Amino acid sequence: MTVADLTERELVARIQQQLAPPPSWLTVGIGDDAAVVENERNRVEVLTVDALIDGVHFDRRFTPPTAIGHRALAVNLSDLAAMGATPRLALLSLALPATLTCEEFDGVISGIATEAMAHRLTVAGGNLTRTPGPLTIDITAIGTAKRRGVLTRSGARPGDLIYVSGAIGAAAAGLDMLRTGAATPSEACVFRYLRPSARVRLGQMLGRNRAASACIDLSDGLADGVSRIADASGVGMTVDADALPIEPEARRWFEDQGLDPVVAALGGGDDYELLFTVRPRQRGRLRAAFQQGGVPLTKIGVCTPDTRCVLRTAAGDVPFPSGFSHFR
């Protein structure tokens, strides 16, 4: 049975069966023309939207339905994390091809619902439509934060230290393994691609402690993140190639493919780690954020007065590699 065999009401009912009960602050939720939400006092709202399209952002041939749903919400959560926000609610819009089976549909919703419950986020409503094109998932996520706890890309200053959370390169390697049908793919790398972990807790701590001067999530890779913070803040950045926390199994994969692991890891994308800058005097606050954020942090460089982004290697400084681009 496919989604074409069901009515919109029946599909909405299948969605509701998998979602957690709505909280008291959701005055009107799924089933009406729009959601009605009570505001949180003394907090600002942080809004983000992302669309995932089959054949562009994922491939149904090797991405399980639950992983598609997980990724669709995780990319939004990562944006909220980069702003220091606490996830609150989401609106879900699905464009469904007639060939999508009900089992696949339920799997996508399960992935979204499980990730939502893990972060205490409420799916408050959305839209369903049929499409002659590919499966498309468009999610608007809303979080909240104290006004002084909001993180942006534009606060870095010369002398600020540059940090990145976790490890980079694993998701890019995992995607490459899936695309090429690798005989013995790395489970760790494939998992990082299929089920990215948004650093929500770390983002909250960086915002609450005001430890970070600027922050961005690495959806499009570290090279892109460096460029964007530098542009928004009007600074340069020098990054030490030897300091980059490249996932060991990803490094081995890139080397086996004849690729420079540093360049591949910098430009691969889908890391969903946080890249952020810290005033030297705020390193004490950073230690507190690290203890509560539950993820390794690595210092990889420093902000400079000029506007050049360079990679410091054993052979000398070289221009920073370009990051992933959606329109290239």
C-alpha positions as CSV (number, residue, x, y, z in Angstrom):
1,M,0.0,0.0,0.0
2,T,1.3,3.5,-0.9
3,V,0.4,7.0,0.4
4,A,-1.8,7.4,-2.7
5,D,-4.2,4.8,-1.2
6,L,-4.9,7.0,1.8
7,T,-6.6,10.3,2.4
8,E,-4.9,13.3,4.0
9,R,-6.8,12.7,7.2
10,E,-5.6,9.2,7.3
11,L,-2.0,10.2,6.8
12,V,-2.3,12.9,9.5
13,A,-3.7,10.3,11.9
14,R,-0.7,8.0,11.2
15,I,1.6,11.0,12.1
16,Q,-0.3,11.7,15.4
17,Q,0.0,8.1,16.5
18,Q,3.8,8.4,16.7
19,L,4.0,11.8,18.3
20,A,4.2,12.6,22.0
21,P,1.2,14.1,23.7
22,P,1.1,17.9,23.2
23,P,2.3,20.1,26.1
24,S,-0.1,22.5,27.9
25,W,1.5,25.6,26.2
26,L,0.3,24.3,22.8
27,T,-3.2,25.7,23.0
28,V,-4.2,24.5,19.5
29,G,-2.2,21.9,17.7
30,I,-2.5,19.4,14.8
31,G,-5.9,19.3,13.2
32,D,-6.7,23.0,13.0
33,D,-5.8,25.6,10.4
34,A,-2.9,26.9,12.4
35,A,-1.1,26.2,15.7
36,V,-1.6,28.5,18.7
37,V,1.3,28.7,21.2
38,E,1.8,30.5,24.5
39,N,4.9,32.6,24.6
40,E,7.7,32.0,27.1
41,R,8.3,35.0,29.3
42,N,11.6,36.8,29.1
43,R,12.8,34.8,26.2
44,V,13.2,35.5,22.4
45,E,12.2,33.1,19.7
46,V,14.8,31.6,17.3
47,L,13.4,30.4,14.0
48,T,15.0,28.2,11.3
49,V,13.9,26.3,8.2
50,D,15.5,23.5,6.1
51,A,14.3,21.5,3.2
52,L,15.6,18.0,2.4
53,I,15.0,16.6,-1.1
54,D,15.5,13.1,-2.3
55,G,18.4,13.0,-4.8
56,V,19.9,16.2,-3.4
57,H,20.2,15.9,0.4
58,F,19.6,12.2,0.7
59,D,19.2,9.1,-1.5
60,R,16.4,6.7,-0.7
61,R,18.4,3.9,-2.4
62,F,20.7,3.7,0.6
63,T,19.1,5.9,3.3
64,P,16.5,4.1,5.5
65,P,13.2,6.0,6.0
66,T,13.9,6.4,9.8
67,A,17.3,8.0,9.0
68,I,15.7,10.3,6.5
69,G,13.3,11.6,9.2
70,H,16.1,11.8,11.7
71,R,18.3,13.8,9.4
72,A,15.4,16.1,8.4
73,L,14.9,17.3,12.0
74,A,18.5,17.1,13.1
75,V,19.6,19.7,10.5
76,N,17.1,22.1,12.0
77,L,18.2,21.3,15.5
78,S,21.8,21.9,14.6
79,D,20.8,25.5,13.4
80,L,19.1,26.1,16.8
81,A,22.2,24.7,18.6
82,A,24.4,27.2,16.7
83,M,22.3,30.0,18.0
84,G,22.3,28.8,21.6
85,A,18.6,28.1,21.6
86,T,16.5,25.4,23.3
87,P,14.3,23.5,20.8
88,R,10.6,24.1,21.4
89,L,8.4,23.3,18.4
90,A,8.4,22.4,14.7
91,L,6.1,22.6,11.7
92,L,6.4,19.8,9.2
93,S,5.7,20.0,5.5
94,L,5.9,16.9,3.4
95,A,5.6,16.6,-0.4
96,L,4.9,12.9,-1.0
97,P,5.4,11.0,-4.3
98,A,2.6,8.5,-5.0
99,T,5.1,5.6,-5.1
100,L,6.1,6.2,-1.4
101,T,4.8,3.2,0.6
102,C,2.9,3.6,3.8
103,E,5.7,1.7,5.5
104,E,8.3,4.2,4.2
105,F,6.0,7.1,5.3
106,D,5.7,5.6,8.8
107,G,9.5,5.2,8.9
108,V,10.1,8.8,8.0
109,I,7.7,10.0,10.7
110,S,9.2,7.6,13.2
111,G,12.6,9.2,12.6
112,I,11.2,12.7,13.1
113,A,9.2,11.7,16.2
114,T,12.1,9.9,17.9
115,E,14.5,12.8,17.4
116,A,11.8,15.3,18.5
117,M,11.2,13.4,21.8
118,A,14.9,13.1,22.4
119,H,15.0,16.9,22.5
120,R,11.6,17.6,24.0
121,L,10.5,19.3,20.9
122,T,6.8,19.4,19.9
123,V,5.6,18.9,16.3
124,A,2.8,21.5,16.4
125,G,1.4,21.1,12.8
126,G,2.3,21.2,9.2
127,N,1.1,20.3,5.7
128,L,0.9,17.3,3.4
129,T,0.7,17.3,-0.4
130,R,1.3,15.0,-3.2
131,T,4.1,15.6,-5.7
132,P,5.1,14.2,-9.1
133,G,8.7,15.0,-8.1
134,P,10.9,13.5,-5.3
135,L,10.1,13.1,-1.7
136,T,10.6,16.5,0.0
137,I,10.7,17.3,3.7
138,D,10.5,20.9,4.8
139,I,10.7,21.6,8.5
140,T,10.5,24.9,10.3
141,A,11.9,24.7,13.9
142,I,11.5,27.2,16.6
143,G,13.6,27.5,19.8
144,T,13.9,30.0,22.6
145,A,16.8,31.6,24.3
146,K,17.5,34.5,26.7
147,R,18.2,37.6,24.6
148,R,21.8,37.9,25.9
149,G,22.3,34.2,25.4
150,V,21.8,34.2,21.6
151,L,24.9,33.2,19.6
152,T,25.6,34.7,16.1
153,R,28.3,34.5,13.5
154,S,29.3,38.1,13.8
155,G,30.9,38.5,17.2
156,A,34.4,37.2,16.6
157,R,37.3,39.6,17.2
158,P,41.1,39.5,16.4
159,G,42.8,37.4,19.0
160,D,39.8,35.2,19.7
161,L,40.5,31.4,19.8
162,I,38.8,29.1,17.3
163,Y,37.3,25.8,18.5
164,V,35.4,22.9,17.0
165,S,33.3,20.3,18.7
166,G,33.6,16.6,18.2
167,A,35.4,15.3,15.0
168,I,35.0,16.2,11.4
169,G,35.1,14.2,8.1
170,A,33.2,11.1,9.3
171,A,29.9,11.9,7.6
172,A,31.5,12.9,4.3
173,A,33.4,9.6,4.3
174,G,30.3,7.7,5.3
175,L,28.3,9.2,2.4
176,D,31.1,8.3,0.0
177,M,31.2,4.7,1.3
178,L,27.4,4.4,0.7
179,R,27.5,6.0,-2.7
180,T,30.4,3.8,-3.9
181,G,29.1,0.6,-2.3
182,A,32.2,0.1,-0.2
183,A,32.8,-3.6,0.6
184,T,33.6,-2.9,4.2
185,P,32.3,0.5,5.2
186,S,33.1,2.1,8.5
187,E,30.1,1.7,10.8
188,A,31.1,4.8,12.7
189,C,31.3,6.9,9.5
190,V,28.1,5.6,8.0
191,F,26.2,6.2,11.3
192,R,27.5,9.8,11.5
193,Y,26.1,10.4,8.0
194,L,22.7,8.7,8.5
195,R,22.1,9.9,12.1
196,P,23.9,13.1,12.8
197,S,23.8,14.4,16.4
198,A,23.0,18.1,16.7
199,R,25.1,19.6,19.5
200,V,22.1,21.2,21.2
201,R,23.3,20.9,24.8
202,L,26.7,22.4,23.9
203,G,25.1,25.3,22.1
204,Q,22.9,26.0,25.1
205,M,25.9,26.0,27.4
206,L,27.9,28.3,25.2
207,G,25.0,30.7,25.0
208,R,24.0,30.6,28.7
209,N,27.7,31.0,29.9
210,R,28.3,33.6,27.1
211,A,31.5,31.6,26.5
212,A,31.4,32.0,22.7
213,S,31.8,35.2,20.8
214,A,30.6,33.7,17.5
215,C,29.2,30.3,16.4
216,I,28.1,28.4,13.4
217,D,27.0,24.8,12.7
218,L,29.0,22.8,10.2
219,S,26.2,21.6,7.9
220,D,28.4,22.6,4.9
221,G,31.8,21.7,6.3
222,L,34.4,23.4,8.4
223,A,35.9,25.3,5.5
224,D,32.5,26.9,4.8
225,G,32.0,27.7,8.5
226,V,35.4,29.4,8.8
227,S,34.6,31.6,5.8
228,R,31.2,32.6,7.0
229,I,32.3,33.6,10.5
230,A,35.2,35.5,9.1
231,D,33.0,37.4,6.7
232,A,30.3,38.1,9.2
233,S,32.8,39.3,11.9
234,G,35.2,41.1,9.6
235,V,38.2,39.1,10.8
236,G,40.7,36.7,9.3
237,M,41.3,33.2,10.6
238,T,44.4,31.0,10.8
239,V,43.7,27.3,11.3
240,D,46.3,24.8,12.2
241,A,46.0,21.7,9.9
242,D,47.7,19.5,12.4
243,A,45.2,20.4,15.1
244,L,42.1,19.4,13.1
245,P,40.2,16.6,14.8
246,I,39.6,14.4,11.8
247,E,37.8,11.1,12.5
248,P,40.5,8.4,12.2
249,E,38.4,6.0,10.1
250,A,37.5,8.9,7.8
251,R,41.2,9.8,7.4
252,R,42.0,6.2,6.4
253,W,39.2,6.2,3.9
254,F,40.2,9.4,2.3
255,E,43.8,8.3,2.1
256,D,42.8,4.9,0.5
257,Q,40.8,6.9,-2.1
258,G,43.9,9.0,-3.0
259,L,42.5,12.1,-1.4
260,D,44.1,14.6,0.9
261,P,42.3,13.9,4.2
262,V,42.6,17.5,5.4
263,V,41.1,19.0,2.3
264,A,38.4,16.2,2.1
265,A,37.4,16.7,5.8
266,L,37.3,20.5,5.6
267,G,35.0,20.5,2.6
268,G,32.9,17.4,3.0
269,G,29.9,18.8,5.0
270,D,27.2,17.0,7.0
271,D,29.4,17.2,10.2
272,Y,26.8,19.2,12.2
273,E,29.4,20.0,14.8
274,L,29.8,23.5,16.2
275,L,32.6,25.9,15.1
276,F,32.9,28.8,17.5
277,T,35.3,31.5,18.7
278,V,36.2,32.4,22.3
279,R,37.8,35.4,23.9
280,P,41.0,34.3,25.6
281,R,39.7,35.7,28.9
282,Q,36.6,33.5,28.6
283,R,38.4,30.2,28.6
284,G,37.1,29.5,32.2
285,R,33.6,29.8,31.0
286,L,34.4,27.5,28.1
287,R,35.7,24.8,30.5
288,A,32.3,25.0,32.3
289,A,30.5,24.7,29.0
290,F,32.7,21.7,28.1
291,Q,31.9,19.9,31.3
292,Q,28.1,20.3,30.8
293,G,28.1,20.0,27.0
294,G,29.3,16.4,27.0
295,V,31.4,16.6,23.8
296,P,35.2,17.0,23.1
297,L,36.3,20.5,22.1
298,T,39.5,21.2,20.1
299,K,41.3,24.5,19.7
300,I,42.2,24.7,16.0
301,G,43.3,28.3,15.4
302,V,43.0,32.0,16.1
303,C,41.2,35.0,14.6
304,T,43.5,37.7,13.0
305,P,43.2,41.4,12.2
306,D,43.3,40.9,8.4
307,T,40.5,39.3,6.5
308,R,42.4,36.3,5.1
309,C,41.5,32.7,6.0
310,V,44.6,30.5,5.8
311,L,45.5,27.0,6.6
312,R,48.8,26.6,8.5
313,T,50.6,23.5,7.3
314,A,54.1,22.1,7.7
315,A,55.0,23.6,4.3
316,G,53.7,27.0,5.3
317,D,50.4,29.0,5.2
318,V,48.1,28.3,2.2
319,P,44.7,29.8,1.3
320,F,41.8,28.0,3.0
321,P,40.1,25.4,0.8
322,S,36.6,26.2,-0.4
323,G,33.6,24.6,1.4
324,F,30.5,22.9,0.1
325,S,28.1,24.9,-2.0
326,H,24.5,24.1,-2.8
327,F,24.6,25.9,-6.1
328,R,27.8,24.6,-7.6
